[in-house]
Amino acid sequence: MNVLAQEEKPRIAVLPFRAVEVPQSVSVVLSALFETNLVNTNAYTVLSQSDWERILETQARSIADYADENYAIQIGKPAGRM
């Protein structure tokens, strides 16, 4: 398979299943089986858990930057000149 064909596939991530009325170990196994089956369809590029955790951490840091009061002041300065 060429690289372009792989890049055209939708990228998805499988979040861990939450155990409801079953042991946590069962939900972990079911999550892994579900993810494996998605990978085996070859219809998706499935992000690994470490990939989506890294993405979420990066987004959280980025959002935290915007919540910083000093950053808000920097953004507001050019707006005050208009």
TORBALUM-785649 format. One record per residue: z, x, y of N, C-alpha, C in turn; chain; residue in three letters; residue number from 0. Coordinates in steps of 0.2 Angstrom, whole numbers, plus 2048, in hexadecimal, padded with zeros to 3 digits. Atoms other than C-alpha are relative to their C-alpha. Layout:
<sites>
<site n_Z="Z" n_X="X" n_Y="Y" ca_Z="Z" ca_X="X" ca_Y="Y" c_Z="Z" c_X="X" c_Y="Y" mol="A" type="ALA" seq="NUM"/>
...
</sites>
This chain:
<sites>
<site n_Z="800" n_X="804" n_Y="7FA" ca_Z="800" ca_X="800" ca_Y="800" c_Z="800" c_X="804" c_Y="806" mol="A" type="MET" seq="0"/>
<site n_Z="800" n_X="7FC" n_Y="7FA" ca_Z="7FC" ca_X="807" ca_Y="811" c_Z="805" c_X="7FE" c_Y="805" mol="A" type="ASN" seq="1"/>
<site n_Z="7FB" n_X="800" n_Y="7FC" ca_Z="808" ca_X="809" ca_Y="81F" c_Z="7FF" c_X="7FA" c_Y="805" mol="A" type="VAL" seq="2"/>
<site n_Z="801" n_X="805" n_Y="7FC" ca_Z="800" ca_X="7FC" ca_Y="82A" c_Z="802" c_X="7F9" c_Y="7FD" mol="A" type="LEU" seq="3"/>
<site n_Z="7FE" n_X="806" n_Y="804" ca_Z="802" ca_X="7EE" ca_Y="81D" c_Z="807" c_X="7FF" c_Y="800" mol="A" type="ALA" seq="4"/>
<site n_Z="7F9" n_X="800" n_Y="801" ca_Z="814" ca_X="7F2" ca_Y="81B" c_Z="803" c_X="7FE" c_Y="807" mol="A" type="GLN" seq="5"/>
<site n_Z="7FD" n_X="802" n_Y="7F9" ca_Z="817" ca_X="7F1" ca_Y="82E" c_Z="7FF" c_X="7F9" c_Y="802" mol="A" type="GLU" seq="6"/>
<site n_Z="802" n_X="807" n_Y="7FE" ca_Z="80F" ca_X="7E0" ca_Y="82F" c_Z="805" c_X="7FB" c_Y="7FD" mol="A" type="GLU" seq="7"/>
<site n_Z="7FC" n_X="805" n_Y="804" ca_Z="81C" ca_X="7D8" ca_Y="823" c_Z="806" c_X="7FE" c_Y="805" mol="A" type="LYS" seq="8"/>
<site n_Z="7FA" n_X="802" n_Y="7FC" ca_Z="82A" ca_X="7CE" ca_Y="82C" c_Z="806" c_X="805" c_Y="7FD" mol="A" type="PRO" seq="9"/>
<site n_Z="7FA" n_X="7FD" n_Y="801" ca_Z="83A" ca_X="7D8" ca_Y="82D" c_Z="806" c_X="7FC" c_Y="7FF" mol="A" type="ARG" seq="10"/>
<site n_Z="7FA" n_X="805" n_Y="801" ca_Z="84A" ca_X="7CF" ca_Y="826" c_Z="806" c_X="804" c_Y="7FE" mol="A" type="ILE" seq="11"/>
<site n_Z="7F9" n_X="7FD" n_Y="803" ca_Z="85C" ca_X="7D3" ca_Y="822" c_Z="803" c_X="7FB" c_Y="7FD" mol="A" type="ALA" seq="12"/>
<site n_Z="7FC" n_X="805" n_Y="803" ca_Z="867" ca_X="7CB" ca_Y="816" c_Z="807" c_X="801" c_Y="801" mol="A" type="VAL" seq="13"/>
<site n_Z="7F9" n_X="7FF" n_Y="7FE" ca_Z="878" ca_X="7C9" ca_Y="81C" c_Z="804" c_X="7FE" c_Y="7FA" mol="A" type="LEU" seq="14"/>
<site n_Z="7FC" n_X="801" n_Y="806" ca_Z="886" ca_X="7C9" ca_Y="80F" c_Z="802" c_X="7F9" c_Y="800" mol="A" type="PRO" seq="15"/>
<site n_Z="7FE" n_X="807" n_Y="801" ca_Z="88A" ca_X="7B8" ca_Y="808" c_Z="808" c_X="7FF" c_Y="801" mol="A" type="PHE" seq="16"/>
<site n_Z="7F9" n_X="801" n_Y="7FF" ca_Z="89B" ca_X="7B1" ca_Y="80C" c_Z="802" c_X="7FC" c_Y="7F9" mol="A" type="ARG" seq="17"/>
<site n_Z="7FE" n_X="803" n_Y="807" ca_Z="8A5" ca_X="7AC" ca_Y="7FC" c_Z="804" c_X="7FA" c_Y="802" mol="A" type="ALA" seq="18"/>
<site n_Z="7FC" n_X="806" n_Y="7FF" ca_Z="8AA" ca_X="79A" ca_Y="7FC" c_Z="801" c_X="7FD" c_Y="7F9" mol="A" type="VAL" seq="19"/>
<site n_Z="7FE" n_X="802" n_Y="806" ca_Z="8B3" ca_X="794" ca_Y="7ED" c_Z="7FD" c_X="804" c_Y="7FA" mol="A" type="GLU" seq="20"/>
<site n_Z="802" n_X="7FB" n_Y="805" ca_Z="8AD" ca_X="7A3" ca_Y="7E3" c_Z="803" c_X="807" c_Y="802" mol="A" type="VAL" seq="21"/>
<site n_Z="7FD" n_X="7F9" n_Y="7FE" ca_Z="8B4" ca_X="7B5" ca_Y="7E2" c_Z="7FB" c_X="804" c_Y="804" mol="A" type="PRO" seq="22"/>
<site n_Z="804" n_X="7FC" n_Y="7FB" ca_Z="8AE" ca_X="7C1" ca_Y="7EF" c_Z="7FB" c_X="804" c_Y="7FC" mol="A" type="GLN" seq="23"/>
<site n_Z="805" n_X="7FC" n_Y="804" ca_Z="8A6" ca_X="7CC" ca_Y="7E1" c_Z="7FA" c_X="7FC" c_Y="7FE" mol="A" type="SER" seq="24"/>
<site n_Z="806" n_X="804" n_Y="802" ca_Z="89A" ca_X="7BD" ca_Y="7DC" c_Z="7FC" c_X="800" c_Y="806" mol="A" type="VAL" seq="25"/>
<site n_Z="805" n_X="801" n_Y="7FA" ca_Z="894" ca_X="7BB" ca_Y="7EE" c_Z="7FD" c_X="807" c_Y="802" mol="A" type="SER" seq="26"/>
<site n_Z="803" n_X="7FA" n_Y="7FF" ca_Z="891" ca_X="7CE" ca_Y="7EF" c_Z="7FA" c_X="801" c_Y="7FB" mol="A" type="VAL" seq="27"/>
<site n_Z="805" n_X="7FF" n_Y="805" ca_Z="887" ca_X="7CE" ca_Y="7DF" c_Z="7FA" c_X="7FB" c_Y="802" mol="A" type="VAL" seq="28"/>
<site n_Z="805" n_X="805" n_Y="7FE" ca_Z="87D" ca_X="7BE" ca_Y="7E5" c_Z="7FC" c_X="803" c_Y="806" mol="A" type="LEU" seq="29"/>
<site n_Z="804" n_X="7FE" n_Y="7FA" ca_Z="879" ca_X="7C6" ca_Y="7F6" c_Z="7FB" c_X="806" c_Y="7FE" mol="A" type="SER" seq="30"/>
<site n_Z="804" n_X="7FA" n_Y="802" ca_Z="873" ca_X="7D6" ca_Y="7ED" c_Z="7FA" c_X="7FD" c_Y="7FC" mol="A" type="ALA" seq="31"/>
<site n_Z="806" n_X="803" n_Y="804" ca_Z="868" ca_X="7CC" ca_Y="7E1" c_Z="7FB" c_X="7FC" c_Y="804" mol="A" type="LEU" seq="32"/>
<site n_Z="804" n_X="804" n_Y="7FB" ca_Z="861" ca_X="7C1" ca_Y="7EF" c_Z="7FC" c_X="805" c_Y="804" mol="A" type="PHE" seq="33"/>
<site n_Z="804" n_X="7FB" n_Y="7FC" ca_Z="85C" ca_X="7D1" ca_Y="7F9" c_Z="7FB" c_X="803" c_Y="7FC" mol="A" type="GLU" seq="34"/>
<site n_Z="804" n_X="7FD" n_Y="804" ca_Z="855" ca_X="7D9" ca_Y="7EA" c_Z="7FA" c_X="7FC" c_Y="7FE" mol="A" type="THR" seq="35"/>
<site n_Z="806" n_X="805" n_Y="801" ca_Z="84A" ca_X="7CA" ca_Y="7E6" c_Z="7FB" c_X="800" c_Y="806" mol="A" type="ASN" seq="36"/>
<site n_Z="804" n_X="800" n_Y="7FA" ca_Z="844" ca_X="7CA" ca_Y="7F8" c_Z="7FC" c_X="806" c_Y="801" mol="A" type="LEU" seq="37"/>
<site n_Z="804" n_X="7FA" n_Y="800" ca_Z="83F" ca_X="7DC" ca_Y="7F7" c_Z="7FB" c_X="800" c_Y="7FB" mol="A" type="VAL" seq="38"/>
<site n_Z="805" n_X="800" n_Y="805" ca_Z="836" ca_X="7D9" ca_Y="7E7" c_Z="7FA" c_X="7FC" c_Y="801" mol="A" type="ASN" seq="39"/>
<site n_Z="806" n_X="804" n_Y="7FE" ca_Z="82B" ca_X="7CC" ca_Y="7EF" c_Z="7FB" c_X="804" c_Y="803" mol="A" type="THR" seq="40"/>
<site n_Z="804" n_X="7FC" n_Y="7FC" ca_Z="824" ca_X="7D9" ca_Y="7F9" c_Z="7FD" c_X="7FD" c_Y="806" mol="A" type="ASN" seq="41"/>
<site n_Z="803" n_X="804" n_Y="7FA" ca_Z="821" ca_X="7CC" ca_Y="807" c_Z="804" c_X="802" c_Y="806" mol="A" type="ALA" seq="42"/>
<site n_Z="7FC" n_X="7FE" n_Y="7FB" ca_Z="82F" ca_X="7D3" ca_Y="812" c_Z="802" c_X="807" c_Y="800" mol="A" type="TYR" seq="43"/>
<site n_Z="7FC" n_X="7FA" n_Y="7FF" ca_Z="836" ca_X="7E3" ca_Y="819" c_Z="807" c_X="7FF" c_Y="801" mol="A" type="THR" seq="44"/>
<site n_Z="7F9" n_X="802" n_Y="800" ca_Z="848" ca_X="7E1" ca_Y="815" c_Z="804" c_X="806" c_Y="802" mol="A" type="VAL" seq="45"/>
<site n_Z="7FC" n_X="7FA" n_Y="7FD" ca_Z="854" ca_X="7EB" ca_Y="820" c_Z="806" c_X="800" c_Y="7FB" mol="A" type="LEU" seq="46"/>
<site n_Z="7FA" n_X="7FF" n_Y="804" ca_Z="862" ca_X="7F3" ca_Y="817" c_Z="806" c_X="7FE" c_Y="804" mol="A" type="SER" seq="47"/>
<site n_Z="7FA" n_X="801" n_Y="7FD" ca_Z="874" ca_X="7EF" ca_Y="81B" c_Z="802" c_X="805" c_Y="806" mol="A" type="GLN" seq="48"/>
<site n_Z="7FF" n_X="7FB" n_Y="7FB" ca_Z="876" ca_X="7FF" ca_Y="824" c_Z="7FB" c_X="800" c_Y="806" mol="A" type="SER" seq="49"/>
<site n_Z="805" n_X="801" n_Y="7FB" ca_Z="866" ca_X="7FC" ca_Y="82E" c_Z="802" c_X="7FA" c_Y="805" mol="A" type="ASP" seq="50"/>
<site n_Z="7FE" n_X="806" n_Y="7FB" ca_Z="86C" ca_X="7EB" ca_Y="835" c_Z="807" c_X="801" c_Y="803" mol="A" type="TRP" seq="51"/>
<site n_Z="7F9" n_X="7FF" n_Y="7FC" ca_Z="87E" ca_X="7F1" ca_Y="838" c_Z="7FE" c_X="805" c_Y="806" mol="A" type="GLU" seq="52"/>
<site n_Z="802" n_X="7FB" n_Y="7FB" ca_Z="876" ca_X="800" ca_Y="842" c_Z="7FD" c_X="7FC" c_Y="806" mol="A" type="ARG" seq="53"/>
<site n_Z="803" n_X="804" n_Y="7FB" ca_Z="86C" ca_X="7F3" ca_Y="84C" c_Z="805" c_X="7FC" c_Y="804" mol="A" type="ILE" seq="54"/>
<site n_Z="7FA" n_X="804" n_Y="7FD" ca_Z="87B" ca_X="7E8" ca_Y="84F" c_Z="804" c_X="804" c_Y="804" mol="A" type="LEU" seq="55"/>
<site n_Z="7FC" n_X="7FC" n_Y="7FC" ca_Z="885" ca_X="7F6" ca_Y="855" c_Z="7FD" c_X="803" c_Y="806" mol="A" type="GLU" seq="56"/>
<site n_Z="804" n_X="7FE" n_Y="7FA" ca_Z="878" ca_X="7FC" ca_Y="861" c_Z="7FF" c_X="7FA" c_Y="805" mol="A" type="THR" seq="57"/>
<site n_Z="800" n_X="805" n_Y="7FB" ca_Z="876" ca_X="7EB" ca_Y="868" c_Z="807" c_X="7FE" c_Y="803" mol="A" type="GLN" seq="58"/>
<site n_Z="7F9" n_X="801" n_Y="7FD" ca_Z="889" ca_X="7E9" ca_Y="86A" c_Z="801" c_X="805" c_Y="805" mol="A" type="ALA" seq="59"/>
<site n_Z="7FE" n_X="7FA" n_Y="7FB" ca_Z="88A" ca_X="7FA" ca_Y="873" c_Z="7FC" c_X="7FE" c_Y="807" mol="A" type="ARG" seq="60"/>
<site n_Z="804" n_X="802" n_Y="7FB" ca_Z="87B" ca_X="7F4" ca_Y="87E" c_Z="803" c_X="7FA" c_Y="804" mol="A" type="SER" seq="61"/>
<site n_Z="7FD" n_X="806" n_Y="7FD" ca_Z="883" ca_X="7E3" ca_Y="882" c_Z="807" c_X="803" c_Y="804" mol="A" type="ILE" seq="62"/>
<site n_Z="7F9" n_X="7FE" n_Y="7FD" ca_Z="894" ca_X="7EC" ca_Y="886" c_Z="7FE" c_X="804" c_Y="807" mol="A" type="ALA" seq="63"/>
<site n_Z="802" n_X="7FC" n_Y="7FA" ca_Z="88B" ca_X="7F7" ca_Y="893" c_Z="7FF" c_X="7FB" c_Y="806" mol="A" type="ASP" seq="64"/>
<site n_Z="801" n_X="805" n_Y="7FB" ca_Z="886" ca_X="7E7" ca_Y="89C" c_Z="806" c_X="7FD" c_Y="803" mol="A" type="TYR" seq="65"/>
<site n_Z="7FA" n_X="804" n_Y="7FE" ca_Z="897" ca_X="7E0" ca_Y="89C" c_Z="805" c_X="805" c_Y="804" mol="A" type="ALA" seq="66"/>
<site n_Z="7FC" n_X="7FB" n_Y="7FC" ca_Z="89E" ca_X="7F0" ca_Y="8A4" c_Z="800" c_X="7FF" c_Y="808" mol="A" type="ASP" seq="67"/>
<site n_Z="800" n_X="802" n_Y="7F9" ca_Z="8A3" ca_X="7EC" ca_Y="8B6" c_Z="7FC" c_X="805" c_Y="804" mol="A" type="GLU" seq="68"/>
<site n_Z="804" n_X="7FB" n_Y="7FC" ca_Z="89C" ca_X="7FD" ca_Y="8BD" c_Z="7F9" c_X="7FF" c_Y="7FF" mol="A" type="ASN" seq="69"/>
<site n_Z="808" n_X="802" n_Y="801" ca_Z="88B" ca_X="7F8" ca_Y="8B5" c_Z="7FE" c_X="7FA" c_Y="804" mol="A" type="TYR" seq="70"/>
<site n_Z="801" n_X="806" n_Y="7FC" ca_Z="88C" ca_X="7E7" ca_Y="8BD" c_Z="7FF" c_X="802" c_Y="807" mol="A" type="ALA" seq="71"/>
<site n_Z="801" n_X="7FE" n_Y="7F9" ca_Z="88F" ca_X="7EF" ca_Y="8CE" c_Z="7FA" c_X="804" c_Y="802" mol="A" type="ILE" seq="72"/>
<site n_Z="807" n_X="7FC" n_Y="7FF" ca_Z="880" ca_X="7FB" ca_Y="8CC" c_Z="7FA" c_X="7FB" c_Y="800" mol="A" type="GLN" seq="73"/>
<site n_Z="805" n_X="805" n_Y="800" ca_Z="875" ca_X="7EC" ca_Y="8C8" c_Z="800" c_X="7FC" c_Y="806" mol="A" type="ILE" seq="74"/>
<site n_Z="800" n_X="804" n_Y="7FA" ca_Z="87B" ca_X="7E2" ca_Y="8D6" c_Z="7FF" c_X="803" c_Y="807" mol="A" type="GLY" seq="75"/>
<site n_Z="801" n_X="7FD" n_Y="7FA" ca_Z="879" ca_X="7EF" ca_Y="8E3" c_Z="7F8" c_X="7FF" c_Y="803" mol="A" type="LYS" seq="76"/>
<site n_Z="807" n_X="802" n_Y="7FE" ca_Z="865" ca_X="7ED" ca_Y="8E4" c_Z="800" c_X="7F9" c_Y="802" mol="A" type="PRO" seq="77"/>
<site n_Z="801" n_X="808" n_Y="7FE" ca_Z="867" ca_X="7DA" ca_Y="8E4" c_Z="803" c_X="7FF" c_Y="807" mol="A" type="ALA" seq="78"/>
<site n_Z="7FD" n_X="801" n_Y="7FA" ca_Z="872" ca_X="7DB" ca_Y="8F3" c_Z="7FC" c_X="803" c_Y="806" mol="A" type="GLY" seq="79"/>
<site n_Z="804" n_X="7FE" n_Y="7FB" ca_Z="865" ca_X="7E4" ca_Y="8FD" c_Z="7FA" c_X="7FC" c_Y="802" mol="A" type="ARG" seq="80"/>
<site n_Z="806" n_X="805" n_Y="7FF" ca_Z="858" ca_X="7D6" ca_Y="8FC" c_Z="802" c_X="7FB" c_Y="805" mol="A" type="MET" seq="81"/>
</sites>
